[in-house]
Amino acid sequence: MKIGGLKLAEDKTKITHILEGFDFVGFNFRRYESRKSVIHLVKPSNNSIKSFKSKVAKICKACHGHNVDVLIDRLNPLIRGTTYYWKPSSASKIFSKMDNYIWQKVFKFIKRLHPNKSIKWLIKTYFPIYKENNRINKWILTGPKKGKHLIKMVWTPIKRHEMIKFNHTPYDKSKEEYFNNRNLSS
C-alpha cells in the first residue's frame, strides 16, 4: 500500500476512523462526541495495562520466599517507569485501578508469607501510618526491617505536553530564556 509516496507494510498498518480509536506505542487514541462537545483522549491501551498487570503478578510470584523489602525493591522501578510513561495521558483513573490491583497482589503475597498470622497483625506490621511529603495514608506497604515503602501511581501528577509557541526554535538565541524556563517546568 502506498500513501503520499510512502510504502506502508500492510500487516502493520490499520486505517480506521478516529471515533473507533486506535492503539499506538502503548496508548489508545480516540475521539468522543456528545451533543455538547467533542473531546480527543489519549489513554493507556488495554494491552499496555494487561502487560503491566502481568509484570506485577510475575514479580510477586518471583518474590515468594523473599521478604517484603525485596518485593518493594522489585516493584518500585516498574511502578515508577510505567507511571512516568503513562503520565502525559488521561491516566488518573487507570493509576487508581492499578494501585488497587497492586495492593491486592501485595496483600496476597503477605498472607502467603505469614499464613498463620491474623489480618490485624499483617496490617499492623506491614501497613503502619505513612506520613511523608504531605501524604498521610494507612495503606502503604512498608518493609518492617528497612522502612522502605511501595510507591503509588496516583502520587504522580498527570502532566500534559505543552506545545512550543509558534515561531519559537531552540536555535534562535533570542528565545533562549523561553526554552530554559520550559525545561525547568518539565
CYANA upper distance limits for C-alpha pairs under 8 A (distance plus 0.5 A):
  1 MET  CA      7 LYS  CA      6.35
  1 MET  CA      8 LEU  CA      5.99
  1 MET  CA      9 ALA  CA      7.49
  1 MET  CA     10 GLU  CA      7.02
  2 LYS  CA      6 LEU  CA      5.92
  2 LYS  CA      7 LYS  CA      5.04
  2 LYS  CA      8 LEU  CA      6.56
  3 ILE  CA      7 LYS  CA      7.13
  3 ILE  CA      8 LEU  CA      7.89
  8 LEU  CA     12 LYS  CA      8.27
  8 LEU  CA     13 THR  CA      7.19
  9 ALA  CA     13 THR  CA      6.57
 10 GLU  CA     14 LYS  CA      8.14
 16 THR  CA     20 GLU  CA      7.31
 16 THR  CA     21 GLY  CA      7.72
 16 THR  CA     22 PHE  CA      7.76
 17 HIS  CA     21 GLY  CA      7.15
 18 ILE  CA     22 PHE  CA      7.76
 18 ILE  CA     29 PHE  CA      8.02
 18 ILE  CA     30 ARG  CA      6.01
 18 ILE  CA     31 ARG  CA      6.13
 19 LEU  CA     30 ARG  CA      6.38
 19 LEU  CA     31 ARG  CA      5.49
 19 LEU  CA     32 TYR  CA      6.93
 20 GLU  CA     30 ARG  CA      7.10
 20 GLU  CA     31 ARG  CA      8.21
 21 GLY  CA     28 ASN  CA      7.13
 21 GLY  CA     29 PHE  CA      5.82
 21 GLY  CA     30 ARG  CA      4.59
 21 GLY  CA     31 ARG  CA      7.32
 22 PHE  CA     28 ASN  CA      6.04
 22 PHE  CA     29 PHE  CA      5.93
 22 PHE  CA     30 ARG  CA      7.17
 23 ASP  CA     27 PHE  CA      5.97
 23 ASP  CA     28 ASN  CA      4.85
 23 ASP  CA     29 PHE  CA      6.75
 23 ASP  CA     45 SER  CA      6.78
 24 PHE  CA     28 ASN  CA      6.91
 24 PHE  CA     29 PHE  CA      8.10
 26 GLY  CA     44 PRO  CA      6.41
 26 GLY  CA     45 SER  CA      5.90
 26 GLY  CA     47 ASN  CA      7.64
 26 GLY  CA     48 SER  CA      5.64
 27 PHE  CA     42 VAL  CA      6.88
 27 PHE  CA     43 LYS  CA      5.94
 27 PHE  CA     44 PRO  CA      4.75
 27 PHE  CA     45 SER  CA      4.99
 27 PHE  CA     48 SER  CA      7.83
 28 ASN  CA     41 LEU  CA      8.47
 28 ASN  CA     42 VAL  CA      6.08
 28 ASN  CA     43 LYS  CA      5.71
 28 ASN  CA     44 PRO  CA      6.31
 28 ASN  CA     45 SER  CA      5.20
 28 ASN  CA     46 ASN  CA      8.43
 29 PHE  CA     40 HIS  CA      7.90
 29 PHE  CA     41 LEU  CA      6.51
 29 PHE  CA     42 VAL  CA      5.19
 29 PHE  CA     43 LYS  CA      7.26
 30 ARG  CA     40 HIS  CA      6.28
 30 ARG  CA     41 LEU  CA      6.04
 30 ARG  CA     42 VAL  CA      7.09
 31 ARG  CA     38 VAL  CA      7.59
 31 ARG  CA     39 ILE  CA      6.24
 31 ARG  CA     40 HIS  CA      4.83
 31 ARG  CA     41 LEU  CA      6.76
 32 TYR  CA     38 VAL  CA      6.32
 32 TYR  CA     39 ILE  CA      5.77
 32 TYR  CA     40 HIS  CA      6.69
 32 TYR  CA     41 LEU  CA      8.11
 33 GLU  CA     37 SER  CA      6.56
 33 GLU  CA     38 VAL  CA      4.96
 33 GLU  CA     39 ILE  CA      6.91
 34 SER  CA     38 VAL  CA      6.79
 41 LEU  CA     89 SER  CA      8.23
 41 LEU  CA     90 SER  CA      7.20
 42 VAL  CA     89 SER  CA      5.83
 42 VAL  CA     90 SER  CA      6.41
 43 LYS  CA     86 TRP  CA      8.35
 43 LYS  CA     89 SER  CA      5.85
 43 LYS  CA     90 SER  CA      5.60
 43 LYS  CA     91 ALA  CA      6.37
 44 PRO  CA     48 SER  CA      6.75
 44 PRO  CA     49 ILE  CA      7.21
 44 PRO  CA     86 TRP  CA      6.94
 44 PRO  CA     89 SER  CA      7.64
 44 PRO  CA     90 SER  CA      8.31
 44 PRO  CA     91 ALA  CA      7.23
 44 PRO  CA     94 ILE  CA      8.49
 45 SER  CA     49 ILE  CA      6.82
 46 ASN  CA     50 LYS  CA      6.62
 47 ASN  CA     51 SER  CA      6.57
 48 SER  CA     52 PHE  CA      6.75
 49 ILE  CA     53 LYS  CA      6.74
 50 LYS  CA     54 SER  CA      6.58
 51 SER  CA     55 LYS  CA      6.76
 52 PHE  CA     56 VAL  CA      6.81
 52 PHE  CA     82 THR  CA      8.20
 53 LYS  CA     57 ALA  CA      6.69
 53 LYS  CA     98 MET  CA      8.23
 53 LYS  CA    101 TYR  CA      8.20
 54 SER  CA     58 LYS  CA      6.64
 55 LYS  CA     59 ILE  CA      6.67
 56 VAL  CA     60 CYS  CA      6.71
 56 VAL  CA     75 LEU  CA      7.48
 56 VAL  CA     78 LEU  CA      8.45
 56 VAL  CA    102 ILE  CA      7.54
 56 VAL  CA    105 LYS  CA      8.43
 57 ALA  CA     61 LYS  CA      6.63
 57 ALA  CA    105 LYS  CA      7.48
 58 LYS  CA     62 ALA  CA      6.46
 59 ILE  CA     63 CYS  CA      6.66
 59 ILE  CA     71 LEU  CA      7.89
 59 ILE  CA     74 ARG  CA      7.42
 59 ILE  CA     75 LEU  CA      7.48
 60 CYS  CA     64 HIS  CA      7.35
 60 CYS  CA     71 LEU  CA      7.27
 60 CYS  CA    105 LYS  CA      7.50
 60 CYS  CA    106 VAL  CA      7.70
 60 CYS  CA    109 PHE  CA      7.19
 63 CYS  CA     67 ASN  CA      8.20
 63 CYS  CA     70 VAL  CA      7.56
 63 CYS  CA     71 LEU  CA      6.46
 64 HIS  CA    109 PHE  CA      7.89
 64 HIS  CA    113 LEU  CA      8.01
 65 GLY  CA    113 LEU  CA      7.74
 66 HIS  CA     70 VAL  CA      6.84
 66 HIS  CA     71 LEU  CA      7.95
 67 ASN  CA     71 LEU  CA      7.35
 67 ASN  CA    113 LEU  CA      8.48
 68 VAL  CA     72 ILE  CA      6.69
 68 VAL  CA    110 ILE  CA      8.27
 68 VAL  CA    142 THR  CA      8.37
 68 VAL  CA    143 GLY  CA      6.06
 69 ASP  CA     73 ASP  CA      6.59
 69 ASP  CA    142 THR  CA      8.49
 69 ASP  CA    143 GLY  CA      5.75
 69 ASP  CA    145 LYS  CA      8.19
 69 ASP  CA    146 LYS  CA      7.76
 69 ASP  CA    148 LYS  CA      7.14
 70 VAL  CA     74 ARG  CA      6.77
 71 LEU  CA     75 LEU  CA      6.56
 72 ILE  CA     76 ASN  CA      6.35
 72 ILE  CA    143 GLY  CA      8.26
 72 ILE  CA    148 LYS  CA      7.73
 72 ILE  CA    149 HIS  CA      7.19
 72 ILE  CA    150 LEU  CA      6.05
 73 ASP  CA     77 PRO  CA      7.86
 74 ARG  CA     78 LEU  CA      7.76
 75 LEU  CA     79 ILE  CA      6.65
 75 LEU  CA    150 LEU  CA      8.02
 76 ASN  CA     80 ARG  CA      6.43
 76 ASN  CA    150 LEU  CA      6.70
 76 ASN  CA    151 ILE  CA      6.76
 77 PRO  CA     81 GLY  CA      6.40
 78 LEU  CA     82 THR  CA      6.53
 79 ILE  CA     83 THR  CA      6.44
 79 ILE  CA    151 ILE  CA      7.86
 79 ILE  CA    152 LYS  CA      8.03
 79 ILE  CA    153 MET  CA      7.19
 80 ARG  CA     84 TYR  CA      6.66
 80 ARG  CA    151 ILE  CA      8.24
 80 ARG  CA    153 MET  CA      7.86
 81 GLY  CA     85 TYR  CA      6.71
 82 THR  CA     86 TRP  CA      6.61
 83 THR  CA     87 LYS  CA      6.26
 83 THR  CA     95 PHE  CA      8.20
 83 THR  CA    153 MET  CA      6.42
 83 THR  CA    156 THR  CA      7.59
 84 TYR  CA     88 PRO  CA      8.42
 84 TYR  CA    156 THR  CA      8.32
 86 TRP  CA     91 ALA  CA      7.09
 87 LYS  CA     91 ALA  CA      7.04
 87 LYS  CA    156 THR  CA      7.89
 87 LYS  CA    157 PRO  CA      7.57
 87 LYS  CA    158 ILE  CA      5.37
 87 LYS  CA    159 LYS  CA      6.60
 87 LYS  CA    160 ARG  CA      8.24
 88 PRO  CA    158 ILE  CA      6.41
 88 PRO  CA    159 LYS  CA      5.62
 88 PRO  CA    160 ARG  CA      5.27
 88 PRO  CA    161 HIS  CA      6.91
 89 SER  CA    158 ILE  CA      7.58
 89 SER  CA    159 LYS  CA      8.28
 89 SER  CA    160 ARG  CA      7.34
 90 SER  CA    158 ILE  CA      7.90
 91 ALA  CA     95 PHE  CA      6.47
 91 ALA  CA    158 ILE  CA      7.84
 92 SER  CA     96 SER  CA      6.96
 92 SER  CA    154 VAL  CA      7.23
 92 SER  CA    158 ILE  CA      7.45
 93 LYS  CA     97 LYS  CA      6.83
 94 ILE  CA     98 MET  CA      6.51
 95 PHE  CA     99 ASP  CA      6.62
 95 PHE  CA    153 MET  CA      5.73
 95 PHE  CA    154 VAL  CA      5.89
 96 SER  CA    100 ASN  CA      6.79
 96 SER  CA    153 MET  CA      7.56
 96 SER  CA    154 VAL  CA      6.44
 97 LYS  CA    101 TYR  CA      6.73
 98 MET  CA    102 ILE  CA      6.56
 98 MET  CA    153 MET  CA      7.97
 99 ASP  CA    103 TRP  CA      6.56
 99 ASP  CA    152 LYS  CA      6.57
 99 ASP  CA    153 MET  CA      6.71
 99 ASP  CA    154 VAL  CA      7.92
100 ASN  CA    104 GLN  CA      6.81
101 TYR  CA    105 LYS  CA      6.89
102 ILE  CA    106 VAL  CA      6.52
103 TRP  CA    107 PHE  CA      6.51
104 GLN  CA    108 LYS  CA      6.68
105 LYS  CA    109 PHE  CA      6.67
106 VAL  CA    110 ILE  CA      6.73
106 VAL  CA    141 LEU  CA      8.46
107 PHE  CA    111 LYS  CA      6.64
108 LYS  CA    112 ARG  CA      6.70
109 PHE  CA    113 LEU  CA      6.62
110 ILE  CA    114 HIS  CA      6.72
110 ILE  CA    122 LEU  CA      7.85
111 LYS  CA    115 PRO  CA      5.95
111 LYS  CA    117 LYS  CA      8.36
111 LYS  CA    122 LEU  CA      8.10
114 HIS  CA    122 LEU  CA      8.49
117 LYS  CA    121 TRP  CA      6.81
117 LYS  CA    122 LEU  CA      7.36
118 SER  CA    122 LEU  CA      6.89
119 ILE  CA    123 ILE  CA      6.63
120 LYS  CA    124 LYS  CA      6.57
121 TRP  CA    125 THR  CA      6.47
122 LEU  CA    126 TYR  CA      6.35
122 LEU  CA    127 PHE  CA      8.09
123 ILE  CA    127 PHE  CA      5.50
123 ILE  CA    128 PRO  CA      7.77
124 LYS  CA    128 PRO  CA      6.45
125 THR  CA    144 PRO  CA      7.21
126 TYR  CA    141 LEU  CA      6.17
126 TYR  CA    142 THR  CA      5.85
126 TYR  CA    143 GLY  CA      6.84
126 TYR  CA    144 PRO  CA      6.98
127 PHE  CA    138 LYS  CA      6.47
127 PHE  CA    139 TRP  CA      5.98
127 PHE  CA    140 ILE  CA      6.15
127 PHE  CA    141 LEU  CA      5.79
127 PHE  CA    142 THR  CA      6.50
128 PRO  CA    138 LYS  CA      6.45
128 PRO  CA    139 TRP  CA      8.09
128 PRO  CA    140 ILE  CA      8.00
128 PRO  CA    142 THR  CA      7.67
129 ILE  CA    136 ILE  CA      7.41
129 ILE  CA    137 ASN  CA      6.32
129 ILE  CA    138 LYS  CA      4.92
129 ILE  CA    139 TRP  CA      8.00
129 ILE  CA    140 ILE  CA      8.25
130 TYR  CA    135 ARG  CA      7.80
130 TYR  CA    136 ILE  CA      5.94
130 TYR  CA    137 ASN  CA      5.63
130 TYR  CA    138 LYS  CA      6.39
130 TYR  CA    139 TRP  CA      8.36
130 TYR  CA    140 ILE  CA      7.04
131 LYS  CA    135 ARG  CA      6.01
131 LYS  CA    136 ILE  CA      5.14
131 LYS  CA    137 ASN  CA      7.31
132 GLU  CA    136 ILE  CA      7.36
140 ILE  CA    149 HIS  CA      7.08
140 ILE  CA    150 LEU  CA      6.82
140 ILE  CA    151 ILE  CA      8.10
141 LEU  CA    149 HIS  CA      6.01
141 LEU  CA    150 LEU  CA      5.90
142 THR  CA    147 GLY  CA      6.25
142 THR  CA    148 LYS  CA      5.97
142 THR  CA    149 HIS  CA      4.73
142 THR  CA    150 LEU  CA      7.04
143 GLY  CA    147 GLY  CA      5.44
143 GLY  CA    148 LYS  CA      5.71
143 GLY  CA    149 HIS  CA      6.80
144 PRO  CA    148 LYS  CA      8.41
151 ILE  CA    155 TRP  CA      8.25
152 LYS  CA    156 THR  CA      8.37
164 ILE  CA    168 HIS  CA      7.24
168 HIS  CA    172 ASP  CA      7.91
168 HIS  CA    175 LYS  CA      7.10
169 THR  CA    175 LYS  CA      7.51
170 PRO  CA    175 LYS  CA      7.27
170 PRO  CA    176 GLU  CA      7.14
170 PRO  CA    179 PHE  CA      7.13
172 ASP  CA    176 GLU  CA      7.42
175 LYS  CA    179 PHE  CA      7.09
176 GLU  CA    180 ASN  CA      6.68
177 GLU  CA    181 ASN  CA      6.65
178 TYR  CA    182 ARG  CA      6.61
179 PHE  CA    183 ASN  CA      6.55
180 ASN  CA    184 LEU  CA      6.84
181 ASN  CA    185 SER  CA      6.94
182 ARG  CA    186 SER  CA      7.21
